[in-house]
Amino acid sequence: MTKLSYPDSFRRRQVHEMVLLQKYADIITDTVFKKLFGDERFPDLMIFLLQELIPERNISSIKYAPQEHQNEFPEGHGIRVDVECYDETTGSRFAVEMQALKVRNFHDRLLAYSTYIVQEQFGIGLMSRGAGKWDYSFPQSYVIALMDYDDNAQSDAIRHEYALLDVDGGRPFTDRLKFITLELPKYHDPADPRATALDKLCFALHNMRTFRNRPEYLQGKFFELLFEKAEIAKFAPHEVIKYEKDMLTQWDIDEYVGEQVEKGVKEGLEKGLREGMAEGREKGLKEGRKEGRKEGRKEGRKEGRDEGRTEILKSLIASGMPIDEVAQRSGLTIDEVVKLTGTSH
């Protein structure tokens, strides 16, 4: 057994004490989500989720499938989705992912998942479906992501559905593959009579670990079962251990993200200050140059006018005009005329 360092043991004890204070587990964690929605003995929760997300499918019975998908190329990496199942009546397949944190290229990851899901729809040998003819038809496949964050800042909608479409006309390229996202934090007031089942579902999933009891407005078989299965006191010992490990991991991630955000804010402020000071200096120099040019032009014009006036005064005196008359006509005193022209009275 690996001996824990003091900080590690202290953090684990902190998480353990935090879990002891919770009545219900955080459904967003990997262990709890799979326990509630991926248990083939209790498919009711997943059936309800699919019914609310895809009501047009009229799903009433599902069968769970392995979550591991191997890459056919030895050097490639396979994938593992959180929960995968299919409709026993139509064969439609559903890959469901729970995503706690916003990460780069998550939509691309969902697209990558879909390629594995679609390939497995073909089964063994495409030619087995027809008399020696290739047949690429397959039941509809859905890749579903429950996101515990705002994925579309421009929209207040909880649910978003994506498909492959004609760029110009919007005509479906195929209806065999669709992507559905559910943004948990965007629920509307679940206590409002107008609240939808999705509002209540998102509210419950997003806030489960904060409840001391099930709110009275979360009624029905689904919520009764959801709260019952999320109650930590009913977990097996090994499930509690796995849950605490998930919480510790989530805690570490939250701290890291917080540190990165704080670092980003600090760096942003420092960069803004540097750029602001540089911009201020540049603006000051620019304004200084502008004022300098302005003052220079002003002084230049003044000096030009003075020089021109002096030359005129000198020419008048040279023509024989008495200094007192020159002074009178120029509006200057006799002394000023003498000083400017360098002549004697």
Contacts in CASP RR format, 6 or more apart in sequence:
PFRMAT RR
TARGET T0000
AUTHOR 0000-0000-0000
METHOD contacts of the structure
MODEL  1
MTKLSYPDSFRRRQVHEMVLLQKYADIITDTVFKKLFGDERFPDLMIFLL
QELIPERNISSIKYAPQEHQNEFPEGHGIRVDVECYDETTGSRFAVEMQA
LKVRNFHDRLLAYSTYIVQEQFGIGLMSRGAGKWDYSFPQSYVIALMDYD
DNAQSDAIRHEYALLDVDGGRPFTDRLKFITLELPKYHDPADPRATALDK
LCFALHNMRTFRNRPEYLQGKFFELLFEKAEIAKFAPHEVIKYEKDMLTQ
WDIDEYVGEQVEKGVKEGLEKGLREGMAEGREKGLKEGRKEGRKEGRKEG
RKEGRDEGRTEILKSLIASGMPIDEVAQRSGLTIDEVVKLTGTSH
4 12 0 8 1.000
11 248 0 8 1.000
11 251 0 8 1.000
12 244 0 8 1.000
12 248 0 8 1.000
15 244 0 8 1.000
15 247 0 8 1.000
15 248 0 8 1.000
15 251 0 8 1.000
16 244 0 8 1.000
18 247 0 8 1.000
19 232 0 8 1.000
19 240 0 8 1.000
19 243 0 8 1.000
19 244 0 8 1.000
19 247 0 8 1.000
22 209 0 8 1.000
22 232 0 8 1.000
23 211 0 8 1.000
23 212 0 8 1.000
23 213 0 8 1.000
23 231 0 8 1.000
23 232 0 8 1.000
23 233 0 8 1.000
24 208 0 8 1.000
24 209 0 8 1.000
24 211 0 8 1.000
24 227 0 8 1.000
24 230 0 8 1.000
24 231 0 8 1.000
24 232 0 8 1.000
25 32 0 8 1.000
25 208 0 8 1.000
25 209 0 8 1.000
25 230 0 8 1.000
25 231 0 8 1.000
25 232 0 8 1.000
25 235 0 8 1.000
25 243 0 8 1.000
26 32 0 8 1.000
26 208 0 8 1.000
26 209 0 8 1.000
26 247 0 8 1.000
26 250 0 8 1.000
27 33 0 8 1.000
27 36 0 8 1.000
27 98 0 8 1.000
27 204 0 8 1.000
27 205 0 8 1.000
27 208 0 8 1.000
27 209 0 8 1.000
27 226 0 8 1.000
27 230 0 8 1.000
28 98 0 8 1.000
28 100 0 8 1.000
28 148 0 8 1.000
28 184 0 8 1.000
28 205 0 8 1.000
28 206 0 8 1.000
28 250 0 8 1.000
29 100 0 8 1.000
29 243 0 8 1.000
29 246 0 8 1.000
29 247 0 8 1.000
29 250 0 8 1.000
30 82 0 8 1.000
30 98 0 8 1.000
30 246 0 8 1.000
31 239 0 8 1.000
31 242 0 8 1.000
31 243 0 8 1.000
31 245 0 8 1.000
31 246 0 8 1.000
32 230 0 8 1.000
32 243 0 8 1.000
32 246 0 8 1.000
33 82 0 8 1.000
33 83 0 8 1.000
33 98 0 8 1.000
34 82 0 8 1.000
34 83 0 8 1.000
35 229 0 8 1.000
35 239 0 8 1.000
36 45 0 8 1.000
36 226 0 8 1.000
36 229 0 8 1.000
36 230 0 8 1.000
37 45 0 8 1.000
37 46 0 8 1.000
37 49 0 8 1.000
37 82 0 8 1.000
37 83 0 8 1.000
37 96 0 8 1.000
38 46 0 8 1.000
38 64 0 8 1.000
38 83 0 8 1.000
38 85 0 8 1.000
40 63 0 8 1.000
40 64 0 8 1.000
42 225 0 8 1.000
42 229 0 8 1.000
43 61 0 8 1.000
43 62 0 8 1.000
43 64 0 8 1.000
43 85 0 8 1.000
44 221 0 8 1.000
44 222 0 8 1.000
44 225 0 8 1.000
45 222 0 8 1.000
45 225 0 8 1.000
45 226 0 8 1.000
45 229 0 8 1.000
46 62 0 8 1.000
46 83 0 8 1.000
46 85 0 8 1.000
46 96 0 8 1.000
47 59 0 8 1.000
47 60 0 8 1.000
47 61 0 8 1.000
47 62 0 8 1.000
48 222 0 8 1.000
49 96 0 8 1.000
49 201 0 8 1.000
50 57 0 8 1.000
50 59 0 8 1.000
50 62 0 8 1.000
50 94 0 8 1.000
51 57 0 8 1.000
51 58 0 8 1.000
51 59 0 8 1.000
52 197 0 8 1.000
52 198 0 8 1.000
52 201 0 8 1.000
53 144 0 8 1.000
53 159 0 8 1.000
53 180 0 8 1.000
53 182 0 8 1.000
53 198 0 8 1.000
54 142 0 8 1.000
54 180 0 8 1.000
57 87 0 8 1.000
57 90 0 8 1.000
57 92 0 8 1.000
57 140 0 8 1.000
59 87 0 8 1.000
59 92 0 8 1.000
60 89 0 8 1.000
61 87 0 8 1.000
61 88 0 8 1.000
61 89 0 8 1.000
62 85 0 8 1.000
62 86 0 8 1.000
62 87 0 8 1.000
62 88 0 8 1.000
62 94 0 8 1.000
63 85 0 8 1.000
63 86 0 8 1.000
63 88 0 8 1.000
64 83 0 8 1.000
64 84 0 8 1.000
64 85 0 8 1.000
65 84 0 8 1.000
65 85 0 8 1.000
65 86 0 8 1.000
65 93 0 8 1.000
66 84 0 8 1.000
67 80 0 8 1.000
67 81 0 8 1.000
67 82 0 8 1.000
67 83 0 8 1.000
67 84 0 8 1.000
68 78 0 8 1.000
68 79 0 8 1.000
68 80 0 8 1.000
69 78 0 8 1.000
69 79 0 8 1.000
69 80 0 8 1.000
69 81 0 8 1.000
69 116 0 8 1.000
69 117 0 8 1.000
69 120 0 8 1.000
70 78 0 8 1.000
71 77 0 8 1.000
71 78 0 8 1.000
78 116 0 8 1.000
79 112 0 8 1.000
79 113 0 8 1.000
79 116 0 8 1.000
81 95 0 8 1.000
81 96 0 8 1.000
81 97 0 8 1.000
81 113 0 8 1.000
82 96 0 8 1.000
82 97 0 8 1.000
82 98 0 8 1.000
83 95 0 8 1.000
83 96 0 8 1.000
84 93 0 8 1.000
84 94 0 8 1.000
84 95 0 8 1.000
84 96 0 8 1.000
84 117 0 8 1.000
85 93 0 8 1.000
85 94 0 8 1.000
85 96 0 8 1.000
86 92 0 8 1.000
86 93 0 8 1.000
86 94 0 8 1.000
86 139 0 8 1.000
87 93 0 8 1.000
87 94 0 8 1.000
87 139 0 8 1.000
90 139 0 8 1.000
90 140 0 8 1.000
91 139 0 8 1.000
92 139 0 8 1.000
92 140 0 8 1.000
92 141 0 8 1.000
92 142 0 8 1.000
93 117 0 8 1.000
93 120 0 8 1.000
93 121 0 8 1.000
93 139 0 8 1.000
93 140 0 8 1.000
93 141 0 8 1.000
93 142 0 8 1.000
94 141 0 8 1.000
94 142 0 8 1.000
94 144 0 8 1.000
95 113 0 8 1.000
95 114 0 8 1.000
95 117 0 8 1.000
95 141 0 8 1.000
95 142 0 8 1.000
95 143 0 8 1.000
95 144 0 8 1.000
96 144 0 8 1.000
96 145 0 8 1.000
96 146 0 8 1.000
97 110 0 8 1.000
97 113 0 8 1.000
97 143 0 8 1.000
97 144 0 8 1.000
97 145 0 8 1.000
97 146 0 8 1.000
98 145 0 8 1.000
98 146 0 8 1.000
98 148 0 8 1.000
99 106 0 8 1.000
99 145 0 8 1.000
99 146 0 8 1.000
99 147 0 8 1.000
99 148 0 8 1.000
99 149 0 8 1.000
100 148 0 8 1.000
100 149 0 8 1.000
100 250 0 8 1.000
100 253 0 8 1.000
101 148 0 8 1.000
101 149 0 8 1.000
101 253 0 8 1.000
101 257 0 8 1.000
102 147 0 8 1.000
102 149 0 8 1.000
102 151 0 8 1.000
106 145 0 8 1.000
107 179 0 8 1.000
110 143 0 8 1.000
110 145 0 8 1.000
110 179 0 8 1.000
111 143 0 8 1.000
111 179 0 8 1.000
113 143 0 8 1.000
114 141 0 8 1.000
114 143 0 8 1.000
114 177 0 8 1.000
114 179 0 8 1.000
117 141 0 8 1.000
117 143 0 8 1.000
118 138 0 8 1.000
118 141 0 8 1.000
118 176 0 8 1.000
118 177 0 8 1.000
121 138 0 8 1.000
121 139 0 8 1.000
121 141 0 8 1.000
122 136 0 8 1.000
122 138 0 8 1.000
126 134 0 8 1.000
126 135 0 8 1.000
126 136 0 8 1.000
127 133 0 8 1.000
127 134 0 8 1.000
127 135 0 8 1.000
129 135 0 8 1.000
129 137 0 8 1.000
137 176 0 8 1.000
138 176 0 8 1.000
139 176 0 8 1.000
140 175 0 8 1.000
140 176 0 8 1.000
140 177 0 8 1.000
140 178 0 8 1.000
141 176 0 8 1.000
141 177 0 8 1.000
141 178 0 8 1.000
142 177 0 8 1.000
142 178 0 8 1.000
142 179 0 8 1.000
142 180 0 8 1.000
143 177 0 8 1.000
143 178 0 8 1.000
143 179 0 8 1.000
143 180 0 8 1.000
144 179 0 8 1.000
144 180 0 8 1.000
144 181 0 8 1.000
144 182 0 8 1.000
145 179 0 8 1.000
145 180 0 8 1.000
145 181 0 8 1.000
145 182 0 8 1.000
146 181 0 8 1.000
146 182 0 8 1.000
146 184 0 8 1.000
146 205 0 8 1.000
147 181 0 8 1.000
147 182 0 8 1.000
147 183 0 8 1.000
147 184 0 8 1.000
148 184 0 8 1.000
148 185 0 8 1.000
148 205 0 8 1.000
148 206 0 8 1.000
149 183 0 8 1.000
149 184 0 8 1.000
149 185 0 8 1.000
150 183 0 8 1.000
150 185 0 8 1.000
150 186 0 8 1.000
151 160 0 8 1.000
151 181 0 8 1.000
151 183 0 8 1.000
152 160 0 8 1.000
152 183 0 8 1.000
156 186 0 8 1.000
157 183 0 8 1.000
157 186 0 8 1.000
158 182 0 8 1.000
158 183 0 8 1.000
158 186 0 8 1.000
158 187 0 8 1.000
158 198 0 8 1.000
158 199 0 8 1.000
158 202 0 8 1.000
159 180 0 8 1.000
159 181 0 8 1.000
159 182 0 8 1.000
159 183 0 8 1.000
159 198 0 8 1.000
160 180 0 8 1.000
160 181 0 8 1.000
160 183 0 8 1.000
161 178 0 8 1.000
161 179 0 8 1.000
161 180 0 8 1.000
162 178 0 8 1.000
162 179 0 8 1.000
162 180 0 8 1.000
162 181 0 8 1.000
163 172 0 8 1.000
163 173 0 8 1.000
163 175 0 8 1.000
163 177 0 8 1.000
163 178 0 8 1.000
163 179 0 8 1.000
164 172 0 8 1.000
164 173 0 8 1.000
164 174 0 8 1.000
164 177 0 8 1.000
165 171 0 8 1.000
165 172 0 8 1.000
165 173 0 8 1.000
166 172 0 8 1.000
166 173 0 8 1.000
182 198 0 8 1.000
182 202 0 8 1.000
183 202 0 8 1.000
184 202 0 8 1.000
184 205 0 8 1.000
184 206 0 8 1.000
185 202 0 8 1.000
185 206 0 8 1.000
186 202 0 8 1.000
187 195 0 8 1.000
187 198 0 8 1.000
187 199 0 8 1.000
187 200 0 8 1.000
187 201 0 8 1.000
187 202 0 8 1.000
187 203 0 8 1.000
187 206 0 8 1.000
188 194 0 8 1.000
188 195 0 8 1.000
188 196 0 8 1.000
188 199 0 8 1.000
189 195 0 8 1.000
189 199 0 8 1.000
190 199 0 8 1.000
190 200 0 8 1.000
190 203 0 8 1.000
190 204 0 8 1.000
190 215 0 8 1.000
190 217 0 8 1.000
190 218 0 8 1.000
191 215 0 8 1.000
191 217 0 8 1.000
195 217 0 8 1.000
200 217 0 8 1.000
200 218 0 8 1.000
200 223 0 8 1.000
201 222 0 8 1.000
203 218 0 8 1.000
204 218 0 8 1.000
204 223 0 8 1.000
204 226 0 8 1.000
204 227 0 8 1.000
208 226 0 8 1.000
208 230 0 8 1.000
211 227 0 8 1.000
214 223 0 8 1.000
214 224 0 8 1.000
214 227 0 8 1.000
218 227 0 8 1.000
228 234 0 8 1.000
232 240 0 8 1.000
232 243 0 8 1.000
235 243 0 8 1.000
309 330 0 8 1.000
309 340 0 8 1.000
310 340 0 8 1.000
310 341 0 8 1.000
312 330 0 8 1.000
313 326 0 8 1.000
313 330 0 8 1.000
313 332 0 8 1.000
313 337 0 8 1.000
313 340 0 8 1.000
313 341 0 8 1.000
314 341 0 8 1.000
314 343 0 8 1.000
316 326 0 8 1.000
316 329 0 8 1.000
317 323 0 8 1.000
317 326 0 8 1.000
317 337 0 8 1.000
317 341 0 8 1.000
317 343 0 8 1.000
323 334 0 8 1.000
323 337 0 8 1.000
323 338 0 8 1.000
323 343 0 8 1.000
323 345 0 8 1.000
324 334 0 8 1.000
326 337 0 8 1.000
327 333 0 8 1.000
327 334 0 8 1.000
327 336 0 8 1.000
327 337 0 8 1.000
330 337 0 8 1.000
332 340 0 8 1.000
334 345 0 8 1.000
337 343 0 8 1.000
338 344 0 8 1.000
338 345 0 8 1.000
END
